[in-house]
Amino acid sequence: MNESFEMQQTMLQFFTDPILRGPTVGCMLMCLSAALVGVIVFLRRQSLLGESLSHAAYPGVVIGIAVAGAMGFDESSEWWVSLLVMSGAFISALLGLWCISFLEKRLKVKSDAALCFVLSTFFGIGLTLASRVQFTHTLLFRQAQSYLFGQAATMNDMHIWIYGGLSAVLIGAIALLYKELQVITFDAAYAKSLNIPVKAVHTAIFILIVLALVIGIRSVGVVLMSAMLIAPAAAARQFSNRLYIIFPLAGLFGLLSGFFGNYLSVKVPEMLEEPGSVEHMFLPTGPMIVMVATSICVLSLLFAPQRGVFVRALRIASFRFKTISDNVIKSIWRQSNGKNITFQDIARYQTVSKVYLKIVLANLTYNGWLRRNATGGYELTHEGSAWGAKIVRLHRLWEVYLVDYLGACAERVHHSAEEIEHVLTPEIENELVKLLNDPKRDPHHKPIPRREDDL
């Protein structure tokens, strides 16, 4: 109880401590904005766009530093320097976006080539300018470096107001354009038929993307910013197909990434440092934020209820187990005719290993579908016999459907029926009975077992 209370107090400290509050709240706002815009980027399959534009913003950062120095501002004028840097980054990123559009539409350059060209060209220009600014404005140059690699730990309350304002603008724009975004993202042609101004909305989307990038590069840097666009959106996508759920989930994952990135960057070094050690360990906040976001994304990819890899593997394994159980019951039903069947008789018609088959037989016995007799063999219970008859009935009904209704060759329908018999529902069975006029024999002249309620 005391440990839980202490942890809560420690977490609360990140929102009240004057030193920790700026980085924590500022990064959370940044991650929230990036995650919401990232949903649009992710669903539009433009994941590399964030990478290109974040690098394209760097020349604007350096030019903003140069302008601030030329106007006589120094490190003490942090508000004006930040404003000039963000304005420069915004304009530079918009210019990069225009260049991408020009290359794709006018010069017919492929999208990936245009993105790579703008990324490398603008970033190279930024580094070239930075090499000059480091001599002309040495003190301010360190701020340009912080935008390159991120330096969230130096943020203060002023950055909360700046990022809070930008985030509010971004969230408000998404809320106002939600319906248009929804239609255009999934069906642009349909949006045009509804007289939605597609070009105007596209322009607004690109401005939102650039705005989110400008908000984020101060925290995680130009190099890592694209990860904060994509990771929360990709994680949220695993839990739902509905946009009104994906947006809040992505925002939540972004907030968690921003908070725990700051929390771990402070607490992990404290836990790993040896008492009395003169060497101090440091974990940069920006990369920690990206690592947390990536961890959330990986866990979502693995364990999401519908799309998670492990959950899907469990569903596949469960269906395979059911299919083999069906085949075992069907095989015994066909062979037994009231007599017991040995393990070797069952294994002869199954393709699974003997160990797996013994597990299946043990499960069927435990659930009352089979029973062991005095000789050690297996025989069906009443429930097992009804199950076997039902599977054979569905198999032969499907064969009749393929031959009589679709005109398939009788010699080629067995394999299809072997697959479909495990997934036919009672509703489909009733439809087949009506469609085929309740057939009594399959195409091979074998009797079709009757349903229990027909007996």
C-alpha positions in Angstrom: 0.0 0.0 0.0 2.8 2.4 0.9 4.7 1.5 -2.3 1.6 2.3 -4.4 1.1 5.6 -2.6 4.8 6.5 -3.1 4.6 5.7 -6.8 1.5 7.9 -7.2 3.3 10.8 -5.4 6.3 10.3 -7.6 4.2 10.4 -10.7 2.3 13.5 -9.4 5.6 15.2 -8.9 6.2 15.2 -12.7 3.1 17.6 -13.0 4.0 19.8 -10.0 7.7 20.1 -9.8 8.9 23.3 -11.7 11.8 21.5 -13.3 9.9 18.3 -14.4 6.6 19.9 -15.3 7.8 21.7 -18.4 9.3 18.6 -20.1 6.5 16.3 -19.0 3.5 18.3 -20.0 5.1 19.8 -23.1 6.1 16.3 -24.4 2.6 15.0 -23.6 1.0 17.8 -25.7 3.5 17.1 -28.5 2.8 13.4 -28.5 -1.0 14.0 -28.4 -0.8 16.3 -31.4 1.6 14.0 -33.3 -0.5 10.9 -32.6 -3.8 12.5 -33.9 -2.2 13.8 -37.1 -0.4 10.4 -37.4 -3.8 8.7 -37.7 -4.4 10.7 -40.9 -0.9 10.0 -42.2 -1.1 6.3 -41.4 -4.5 5.7 -42.9 -3.6 7.7 -46.1 -0.5 5.4 -46.4 1.9 8.4 -46.3 4.1 7.2 -43.5 7.3 8.4 -45.2 5.8 11.9 -45.6 6.5 12.7 -41.9 10.1 11.6 -42.2 10.7 13.8 -45.2 8.9 16.9 -43.8 10.6 16.6 -40.4 14.0 16.7 -42.2 12.8 19.5 -44.5 12.0 21.6 -41.4 15.6 21.7 -40.3 16.8 24.5 -42.7 14.0 26.6 -41.3 15.2 25.9 -37.8 18.7 27.1 -38.6 17.5 30.1 -40.5 15.3 31.0 -37.5 18.4 30.9 -35.3 20.3 33.1 -37.7 17.4 35.7 -37.9 17.2 35.7 -34.1 20.9 36.4 -33.8 20.7 39.1 -36.5 17.9 40.8 -34.5 20.0 40.8 -31.4 18.3 38.1 -29.5 20.3 35.8 -27.2 19.5 32.8 -25.0 17.7 35.0 -22.5 15.1 35.9 -25.1 13.9 32.3 -25.3 10.3 33.1 -26.2 11.2 35.1 -29.3 13.9 32.7 -30.4 11.5 29.8 -30.1 8.8 31.7 -32.1 11.3 32.5 -34.8 12.6 28.9 -35.0 9.1 27.4 -35.1 8.0 29.9 -37.8 11.1 29.1 -39.9 10.6 25.3 -39.4 6.9 25.7 -40.4 7.8 27.6 -43.6 10.6 25.3 -44.5 8.5 22.2 -44.1 5.7 23.8 -46.2 8.3 24.5 -48.9 9.4 20.9 -48.7 5.8 19.8 -49.1 5.4 22.0 -52.2 8.6 20.5 -53.7 7.3 17.0 -53.1 4.0 17.9 -54.8 5.8 19.6 -57.7 8.1 16.6 -58.3 5.2 14.2 -58.3 2.6 16.1 -60.3 4.6 18.2 -62.7 7.8 16.2 -63.2 6.1 12.8 -62.8 8.7 11.6 -60.3 7.6 8.6 -58.3 6.5 9.3 -54.7 9.2 7.4 -52.9 11.9 9.1 -55.1 10.4 12.6 -54.5 10.3 12.0 -50.7 13.9 10.8 -50.6 15.1 13.7 -52.7 13.4 16.3 -50.6 14.6 14.7 -47.3 18.2 14.5 -48.3 18.3 17.8 -50.1 16.7 19.9 -47.4 18.6 18.2 -44.6 21.8 18.7 -46.4 21.0 22.4 -46.8 20.2 22.6 -43.1 23.5 21.0 -42.1 25.4 23.4 -44.5 23.7 26.4 -43.0 24.3 25.1 -39.5 28.0 24.8 -40.1 28.1 28.6 -40.8 25.7 29.5 -37.9 27.9 27.7 -35.3 30.6 30.4 -35.9 28.4 33.4 -36.3 25.9 32.7 -33.4 27.6 30.1 -31.3 25.4 30.3 -28.2 22.1 30.2 -30.2 23.5 27.3 -32.4 23.1 25.0 -29.5 19.3 25.5 -29.8 19.5 24.4 -33.4 21.2 21.2 -32.3 18.5 20.6 -29.8 15.9 20.6 -32.6 18.0 18.1 -34.5 18.3 15.5 -31.8 15.6 16.7 -29.4 16.2 18.1 -25.9 13.0 17.8 -24.0 14.7 18.1 -20.6 15.4 21.8 -21.2 11.8 22.7 -21.8 10.0 24.9 -19.3 6.5 26.3 -18.6 6.8 28.7 -21.5 6.9 25.7 -23.9 3.8 24.3 -22.3 1.9 27.4 -23.4 3.4 27.4 -26.8 2.7 23.7 -27.4 -0.6 23.9 -25.7 -1.7 26.7 -28.1 -0.5 24.8 -31.2 -2.1 21.6 -30.0 -5.4 23.3 -29.3 -5.4 24.7 -32.9 -4.6 21.3 -34.3 -7.2 19.4 -32.3 -9.8 22.1 -33.1 -9.1 21.8 -36.8 -9.4 18.0 -36.7 -12.7 18.3 -34.8 -14.1 20.8 -37.3 -13.0 18.8 -40.3 -13.7 15.3 -38.9 -16.5 14.3 -41.3 -14.6 15.6 -44.3 -11.4 13.9 -43.2 -13.3 10.6 -42.7 -14.8 10.7 -46.2 -11.7 11.8 -48.0 -9.4 9.4 -46.3 -11.4 6.4 -47.3 -13.0 7.4 -50.5 -11.9 10.6 -52.2 -14.1 10.0 -55.3 -17.2 9.7 -53.2 -16.2 12.9 -51.4 -16.1 14.8 -54.7 -19.6 13.5 -55.5 -20.8 15.1 -52.3 -19.3 18.4 -53.4 -16.7 18.4 -50.5 -13.8 20.7 -51.3 -11.3 18.0 -51.6 -8.3 20.2 -52.5 -9.0 22.6 -49.7 -9.3 19.7 -47.2 -6.1 18.2 -48.6 -4.3 21.5 -48.0 -5.7 21.7 -44.5 -4.4 18.1 -43.8 -0.9 19.0 -45.0 -0.9 22.1 -42.9 -1.9 20.0 -39.8 0.9 17.5 -40.6 3.5 20.3 -40.8 2.1 21.9 -37.6 2.4 18.6 -35.7 6.0 18.2 -36.9 6.9 21.7 -35.8 5.4 21.0 -32.4 7.3 17.8 -32.0 10.8 18.4 -33.3 11.8 20.3 -30.1 11.0 17.2 -28.0 12.2 14.2 -29.9 14.1 15.9 -32.7 14.0 15.9 -36.5 15.5 12.4 -36.7 12.9 10.6 -34.5 9.8 12.7 -35.2 8.3 10.4 -37.8 8.2 7.6 -35.2 5.8 9.7 -33.0 3.5 10.2 -36.0 3.2 6.5 -36.9 3.7 4.4 -33.7 0.6 5.6 -31.7 -1.6 5.5 -34.9 -0.4 2.0 -35.8 -1.0 0.8 -32.2 -4.6 2.3 -32.2 -5.4 0.7 -35.6 -5.0 -2.8 -34.1 -7.9 -2.2 -31.7 -10.6 -0.9 -34.1 -11.7 -0.2 -37.6 -13.7 2.9 -36.7 -12.1 6.3 -37.0 -13.9 7.8 -33.9 -12.3 5.1 -31.8 -8.8 5.2 -33.5 -8.4 9.0 -32.9 -8.9 8.9 -29.1 -6.9 5.7 -28.7 -4.0 7.1 -30.7 -4.2 10.3 -28.6 -4.1 8.2 -25.4 -1.1 6.2 -26.5 0.6 9.5 -27.4 -0.1 10.9 -23.9 1.2 7.8 -22.3 4.3 7.8 -24.5 5.1 11.5 -23.5 4.6 10.9 -19.8 6.4 7.6 -19.4 9.2 8.7 -21.7 9.9 11.5 -19.2 9.3 9.3 -16.2 11.7 6.5 -17.3 14.4 8.9 -18.5 14.5 10.2 -14.9 13.8 7.1 -12.8 15.7 4.4 -14.7 19.1 6.1 -14.2 18.2 6.5 -10.5 17.5 2.8 -10.2 20.6 1.7 -12.1 23.1 4.0 -10.4 25.1 2.4 -7.6 25.0 4.3 -4.3 27.9 6.6 -3.9 29.0 6.4 -7.5 30.6 9.5 -9.0 29.6 8.5 -12.5 26.0 9.5 -13.5 23.9 7.7 -16.1 21.7 9.8 -18.4 18.9 8.7 -20.7 17.8 11.3 -23.2 14.1 12.0 -23.0 13.3 12.1 -26.7 14.6 8.6 -27.5 12.9 7.3 -24.4 9.6 8.7 -25.6 10.0 7.0 -29.0 11.0 3.7 -27.2 7.8 3.8 -25.1 5.7 4.6 -28.2 7.4 1.7 -30.0 6.8 -0.6 -27.1 3.1 0.2 -27.0 2.9 -0.4 -30.8 4.7 -3.7 -30.5 2.5 -4.9 -27.7 -0.6 -3.9 -29.6 0.6 -5.7 -32.7 1.2 -8.8 -30.6 -1.8 -8.8 -28.1 -4.6 -6.7 -29.6 -7.9 -8.6 -29.2 -8.7 -8.9 -33.0 -5.5 -8.3 -34.9 -2.8 -9.3 -32.4 -0.3 -11.8 -33.7 -0.5 -14.0 -30.6 -4.3 -13.8 -30.4 -4.6 -14.7 -34.1 -2.2 -17.6 -33.5 -4.4 -18.8 -30.7 -7.5 -18.6 -32.8 -5.7 -20.5 -35.6 -4.5 -23.1 -33.1 -8.0 -23.4 -31.6 -9.7 -23.8 -35.0 -7.1 -26.4 -36.0 -7.8 -28.3 -32.8 -11.5 -28.2 -33.5 -11.0 -29.3 -37.1 -8.9 -32.3 -36.1 -11.4 -33.2 -33.4 -14.2 -33.1 -36.1 -12.1 -35.3 -38.3 -11.4 -37.8 -35.5 -15.1 -38.0 -34.6 -16.1 -38.3 -38.2 -13.5 -41.1 -38.8 -14.7 -43.1 -35.8 -18.3 -42.6 -36.8 -17.5 -44.0 -40.3 -15.5 -47.0 -39.0 -17.2 -48.0 -35.9 -20.8 -49.1 -36.8 -21.2 -49.8 -33.1 -17.8 -51.4 -32.6 -14.8 -50.1 -30.7 -11.9 -48.6 -32.6 -8.2 -48.8 -31.6 -5.8 -46.0 -31.5 -4.0 -47.4 -34.5 -7.3 -47.4 -36.5 -7.8 -43.8 -35.7 -4.2 -42.7 -36.4 -4.3 -44.4 -39.9 -6.6 -41.7 -41.2 -5.1 -38.7 -39.5 -2.1 -36.5 -40.6 -1.1 -35.2 -37.2 1.6 -36.6 -34.9 0.6 -39.4 -32.5 1.3 -37.1 -29.5 -1.1 -34.4 -30.8 -3.7 -37.1 -31.6 -3.5 -38.5 -28.1 -4.2 -35.0 -26.7 -7.2 -34.6 -29.0 -8.5 -38.0 -27.9 -8.0 -37.2 -24.3 -9.9 -33.9 -24.7 -12.8 -35.7 -26.5 -12.9 -38.3 -23.8 -12.9 -35.7 -21.0 -15.8 -33.8 -22.7 -17.9 -36.8 -23.1 -17.7 -37.4 -26.8 -15.7 -40.6 -26.6 -15.3 -43.3 -24.0 -12.7 -46.0 -23.4 -14.0 -49.6 -23.3 -12.7 -52.7 -21.5 -10.4 -53.6 -24.4 -8.7 -50.2 -24.4 -10.3 -49.0 -27.6 -12.6 -46.0 -28.3 -16.2 -45.8 -29.0 -18.6 -42.9 -29.5 -21.0 -41.8 -26.8 -24.5 -40.8 -27.9 -23.4 -37.1 -28.1 -20.3 -38.1 -30.1 -22.3 -40.2 -32.5 -24.7 -37.2 -33.1 -21.7 -35.0 -33.7 -20.1 -37.4 -36.2 -23.4 -37.7 -38.1 -23.8 -34.0 -38.2 -20.3 -33.5 -39.7 -20.9 -36.2 -42.3 -24.3 -34.7 -43.1 -22.7 -31.2 -43.7 -20.0 -32.8 -45.8 -22.4 -34.6 -48.1 -24.8 -31.7 -48.3 -22.0 -29.5 -49.6 -21.0 -32.1 -52.2 -24.6 -32.2 -53.4 -24.6 -28.4 -53.7 -21.4 -28.3 -55.7 -22.6 -31.1 -58.1 -26.3 -30.4 -58.5 -26.4 -26.6 -58.2 -23.0 -25.5 -59.4 -22.4 -28.3 -61.9 -19.0 -29.4 -60.5 -17.6 -32.9 -61.2 -18.5 -35.4 -58.6 -15.0 -36.8 -58.4 -13.6 -33.3 -57.5 -15.8 -32.1 -54.7 -14.5 -34.2 -51.8 -11.6 -31.9 -50.9 -13.7 -28.8 -50.9 -16.3 -30.5 -48.7 -13.5 -31.6 -46.3 -12.7 -27.9 -45.8 -16.1 -26.4 -45.7 -17.8 -28.9 -43.4 -16.1 -27.3 -40.3 -17.5 -23.8 -40.9 -21.0 -24.4 -42.1 -23.5 -22.9 -39.7 -27.0 -24.2 -38.9 -28.4 -21.2 -40.9 -26.4 -22.2 -44.0 -27.4 -25.8 -43.5 -31.1 -24.8 -43.5 -30.6 -22.8 -46.7 -28.9 -25.8 -48.4 -31.7 -28.1 -47.4 -34.3 -25.7 -48.9 -32.2 -25.0 -52.0 -31.5 -28.7 -52.7 -35.0 -30.0 -51.7 -33.7 -31.9 -48.7 -31.6 -34.5 -50.6 -31.3 -38.1 -49.2 -28.1 -39.2 -51.0 -24.8 -37.5 -52.0 -23.3 -37.5 -55.5 -21.6 -40.8 -54.6 -24.9 -42.4 -53.7 -24.1 -42.5 -50.0 -27.0 -41.7 -47.6 -27.0 -38.3 -46.0 -27.5 -38.7 -42.2 -30.7 -37.0 -40.9 -30.8 -34.3 -38.4 -31.6 -35.3 -34.9 -34.8 -33.2 -34.9 -35.9 -34.9 -38.1 -35.6 -38.4 -36.6 
